[in-house]
Amino acid sequence: MAQNTESRHGMWSNRWMFVLAAAGSAVGLGNIWKFPYITGENGGGAFVLLYLGCVALVGIPIMMAEVLIGREGRYSPINTVRVLIQQHKSSPAWVIIGWMGMLAGFLILSYYAVIAGWALHYIVQMANGSFDGVTAEFANDAFNGFLADPWKMVMWHTIFMTATIFIVARGVTKGLETAIRWFMPALLILLVVLLGYGVNSGGFEQGFAFMFSFNWESVTAESVLIAMGQAFFTLSLGMGAIMAYGAYMPSNASITSTVVIIALLDTFVALAAGLAIFPIVFANGLEPSQGPGLMFVTIPLAFGQMPLGALFGVIFFALVSFAAITSAISLTEPALAYLVEEYNAKRSRVAISVGIFCWVLGIGTVLSFNHWAEKYIVSDLTFFTFIDYVSQNIMLPLGGLLIALFAAYALPKTVVGSQLGLREGPLAVLWKVVIGVIAPLGVLTVFIATILGLG
Ligand code: PHE
């Protein structure tokens, strides 16, 4: 059967728009608040090598699988998998890939929008000069005070969600492509500016050593799990975002080289973020940390001590916000495309409904930091940490595993061969071994180890 060459939702104008869109999805909070720190903690340069190994052996193959499946079907992930199942007479059970991905997208977006809202709040705080010359205690209290105020948090959460929905409602070309065209170059420029600032802050040597000196003693079995989990989350794999974007990719672009470029861009941003952040932290005699503590206490505090700190602080939080919004829009795409296809509904209506749904879900995350801070869903997991755990540690790896197996065993060789431009021969065999054995085993190991609580 002849395949669609266009998606009904629109198409990226060219291959580079696909690269920017997928890189926009990949570059997010994971690059800025997680990667630099886990690198420093798990052996520096040694961890970077480990991480690159995970990207090469698991991340890149699974991303290729998502793109090729999406481009072959040219529908939303759910319907793409459905169509391919019908065409190739494979088990209807594979459609779980699409459903679980859509659900994971809702869950991740619900808390992603809350945290991105914090970054918006901090743009204003930095611009006000609220952190100029303050003490560590002040920075801590300021953050805790903010977390204790659900109304303020909901306000910023609402602003971020509204901006996201406004963009996605306008469609692939007018909405997504326009936003990505502006945000991605802006993000790269801001990053380079901050990198220059970090290099000249006086703490560069220490920051560089923290991230890159080879420290094999700090590499543990757990580091491998962390590297793999990070490779997965940071490349936006396992929930169909990249599959949905792949459906809008021009037919003649090479999947392999495009995916490699995206993975390199994502890694570059993660490394550059670390080299921008840690020198500033060390220059002010502060201790590096990760997550909310790094981003919303240590960094504002460090900027507050620096010349032009307010300005560069604004630049930093604008960077975080841009990175977050280009990830957020990709989290909605599998659901939007599916609902438009299934109900022939107007995209803007569907976007508003999805936005409201995720916004309401996000209230649970907001409350997890104040009124519900002591309410646990299971063991010591609050609403927020529970959603985060289930989506990131269970749904994404499981989704990625199924995607790899689907590409390897449910699709005929001819389909994969023509999408990847691989005929018979050593490269075709290599692909099959990587996507059918190495990547699934890698994901499975991490998945089981995480569930058993080793990671
Ligand atoms: N890759 C994003 C980050 O690093 C998170 C994300 C995961 C986005 C899955 C979309 C899908 O922050």
Boltz pocket constraint, residues with backbone or C-beta under 6 A from the ligand:
constraints:
  - pocket:
      binder: B
      contacts: [[A, 25], [A, 26], [A, 27], [A, 28], [A, 29], [A, 30], [A, 31], [A, 108], [A, 232], [A, 233], [A, 234], [A, 235], [A, 236], [A, 237], [A, 239], [A, 241], [A, 327], [A, 328], [A, 330], [A, 331]]
      max_distance: 6.0
